[in-house]
Amino acid sequence: MLDFYIFINLFFRGYYPRGGGEIIVRVPPVKHLNPINLVDRGTVTKIYGRAFVAGVLPYKMVKDMASAALRCIRREMRDLHVNIQTVQEPKDGAFGNGSGIIIVAETSTGCLLAGSSLGKKGVTADQVGNEAAEILLRNLRHGGCVDEYLQDQLIIFMALADGISQVRTGPLTLHTQTAIHFAELLTKAKFTIKKCEEPNTENYIIECHGIGFKNKNI
């Protein structure tokens, strides 16, 4: 895993498309990045999430999103405990109107995979909850250690790390393929992709020989 920490202070929530949120992010510098090793997903141990509404939107939408997501998950995972928190954001802690849901699956090896969806005009709360749950389930089916939205975010860290990184993913997204292409051009790191030969899954190992970039300022 990457040996650095990120500290985030949330002061105000903002919602698509107007935004208006406010956070402060602090990232202490490090001398170098250790390689990533995410190849053993383990088993899913718990699922939890957060459904929210803000502004003038009714609290009933939160209940509908959470209930729809739970029904969808239960069709494939009957025995696992699922805890989706329902939240009405305080008016002094959010800007504008918004709704949405995020659902996270945590595994026995510490992997986190997620699905999320935002409310929008013309889309029911049930549809929003279903979409988030379907995205999560889709990312659990492929057997990888990261979801489709984290895939490409790890590429630059793998390229800069000091050593060989390996990450098990589902089908490679176009964002990931693009990130690999430009990471190789910019850093001269070398990536290889190998399809895993496992029944009933479609996952890949992304391997990278990182360049061992050093922070000369510390």
C-alpha positions in Angstrom: 0.0 0.0 0.0 1.0 3.6 -0.4 2.7 5.0 2.7 1.3 8.4 3.0 -1.8 10.1 4.6 -4.3 12.6 3.4 -6.2 14.8 5.9 -9.5 16.2 4.8 -11.6 18.8 6.6 -15.1 19.2 5.2 -16.7 22.6 5.9 -19.5 22.8 3.5 -21.2 20.4 1.0 -22.0 21.4 -2.5 -23.9 19.6 -5.2 -23.8 19.1 -8.9 -24.1 21.1 -11.0 -23.8 24.3 -9.0 -21.1 23.1 -6.6 -20.3 25.5 -3.7 -18.7 23.0 -1.4 -15.6 23.8 0.7 -12.9 21.5 2.0 -9.3 21.7 3.0 -7.0 18.9 2.0 -3.6 18.4 3.6 -1.0 16.0 2.2 2.3 15.7 4.2 5.2 15.2 1.8 7.1 11.9 1.5 10.6 11.0 0.3 9.4 8.3 -2.1 6.3 6.1 -2.8 6.4 2.4 -1.9 5.0 0.0 -4.6 1.3 -1.0 -4.5 0.3 -4.7 -4.0 -3.4 -5.2 -4.5 -3.9 -8.7 -5.9 -5.9 -10.6 -3.2 -9.4 -9.3 -2.8 -10.5 -11.8 -0.2 -14.2 -12.0 0.6 -16.7 -9.3 1.1 -17.2 -8.9 4.9 -19.6 -5.9 5.0 -21.5 -3.4 2.9 -22.3 0.1 4.1 -23.2 3.4 2.6 -24.8 6.8 2.8 -27.9 8.2 1.1 -28.6 11.9 1.5 -30.8 14.8 0.5 -30.1 18.5 0.9 -32.0 21.8 0.5 -35.7 21.6 -0.1 -35.7 17.9 -1.2 -37.9 15.6 1.0 -36.4 13.1 3.4 -38.6 10.4 1.8 -36.3 10.4 -1.2 -33.5 9.2 1.1 -35.6 6.2 2.4 -36.5 5.3 -1.2 -32.9 5.4 -2.4 -31.7 3.2 0.5 -34.5 0.7 0.2 -34.1 0.3 -3.6 -30.4 -0.2 -3.2 -30.9 -2.8 -0.4 -33.4 -4.8 -2.5 -31.0 -4.8 -5.4 -28.1 -6.0 -3.3 -30.2 -8.7 -1.6 -30.9 -10.3 -5.0 -27.2 -11.4 -5.1 -26.0 -11.2 -1.5 -28.7 -12.4 0.8 -26.8 -13.1 4.0 -24.4 -10.2 4.3 -25.3 -7.3 6.6 -25.9 -4.1 4.8 -26.0 -0.7 6.6 -27.0 2.3 4.5 -27.2 5.5 6.6 -29.9 8.0 5.6 -29.2 11.7 6.0 -31.0 15.0 5.7 -28.1 17.5 5.4 -28.4 20.5 7.7 -29.2 23.7 6.0 -26.2 25.5 7.5 -23.9 22.7 6.2 -24.8 22.5 2.5 -25.3 24.7 -0.5 -28.3 24.2 -2.8 -30.4 21.2 -3.4 -28.9 17.7 -4.0 -29.5 14.0 -3.5 -27.5 10.8 -4.0 -26.2 7.6 -2.6 -22.8 5.9 -2.2 -22.4 2.2 -1.2 -19.1 0.6 -0.2 -18.1 -3.1 0.0 -15.3 -3.9 2.3 -13.3 -7.1 2.0 -11.4 -9.4 4.4 -8.1 -8.0 3.0 -9.0 -4.4 3.3 -10.1 -3.7 -0.3 -12.9 -1.1 -0.8 -15.1 -1.1 -3.8 -18.0 1.3 -4.3 -21.0 2.3 -6.4 -22.7 5.7 -6.4 -25.3 7.7 -8.1 -26.6 11.3 -8.0 -30.2 12.3 -8.2 -31.3 14.3 -11.2 -34.4 15.7 -12.7 -36.7 13.1 -14.2 -35.0 10.2 -12.3 -36.8 8.6 -9.4 -35.2 7.9 -6.1 -35.7 4.2 -6.7 -33.7 4.5 -9.9 -30.9 6.3 -8.2 -30.6 3.7 -5.5 -30.7 0.8 -8.0 -28.0 2.4 -10.2 -25.6 2.7 -7.3 -26.2 -0.9 -6.2 -25.8 -2.2 -9.7 -22.5 -0.4 -10.1 -21.3 -1.9 -6.9 -22.4 -5.4 -7.8 -20.9 -5.1 -11.3 -17.5 -4.3 -9.7 -17.8 -7.2 -7.2 -18.6 -9.7 -10.0 -15.3 -9.3 -11.8 -13.2 -10.3 -8.8 -10.8 -7.4 -8.9 -9.4 -5.5 -5.9 -10.4 -2.0 -7.1 -13.5 -0.7 -8.8 -13.7 0.8 -12.3 -13.3 4.4 -10.9 -10.2 3.8 -8.8 -8.4 1.9 -11.6 -7.0 4.8 -13.5 -6.3 6.9 -10.3 -3.6 4.4 -9.2 -1.6 4.5 -12.4 0.5 7.6 -11.7 1.4 6.3 -8.2 2.5 3.0 -9.7 4.7 4.8 -12.2 6.4 6.9 -9.6 6.8 4.2 -6.9 10.1 2.7 -6.0 9.7 -1.0 -7.0 7.2 -3.3 -8.8 3.5 -2.6 -8.2 0.7 -5.1 -9.0 -3.1 -4.4 -9.0 -5.9 -6.8 -9.8 -8.7 -5.1 -11.7 -11.8 -5.8 -13.7 -11.9 -5.0 -17.4 -9.7 -2.1 -18.1 -11.5 1.2 -18.7 -10.6 3.6 -21.4 -9.5 6.1 -18.7 -7.0 3.4 -17.4 -5.6 2.7 -20.8 -5.1 6.4 -21.4 -3.5 6.9 -18.0 -1.0 4.0 -18.7 -0.2 5.5 -22.2 0.7 8.9 -20.8 2.4 7.6 -17.7 4.8 5.6 -19.8 5.4 8.6 -22.1 6.0 11.0 -19.2 7.9 8.8 -16.7 9.4 6.0 -18.8 7.9 3.5 -16.4 6.9 0.1 -17.9 3.5 -1.4 -17.6 2.3 -4.9 -18.5 -1.2 -6.3 -18.4 -2.0 -9.9 -17.9 -5.5 -11.5 -18.0 -6.1 -13.8 -15.1 -7.2 -17.4 -16.0 -10.0 -17.8 -13.4 -13.4 -19.3 -14.1 -16.5 -17.0 -14.1 -14.5 -13.8 -13.7 -12.9 -11.3 -16.0 -10.0 -9.6 -14.2 -6.5 -8.5 -15.0 -3.2 -7.9 -13.3 -1.7 -4.5 -14.0 2.1 -4.6 -13.2 4.4 -1.6 -13.3 8.1 -1.3 -12.8 8.1 2.2 -11.2 10.9 4.7 -11.7 11.5 5.3 -8.0 11.0 9.0 -8.1 12.6 10.8 -5.1 11.5 14.0 -3.5 14.7 16.0 -3.3 13.2 18.7 -1.0 13.0 16.5 2.1 
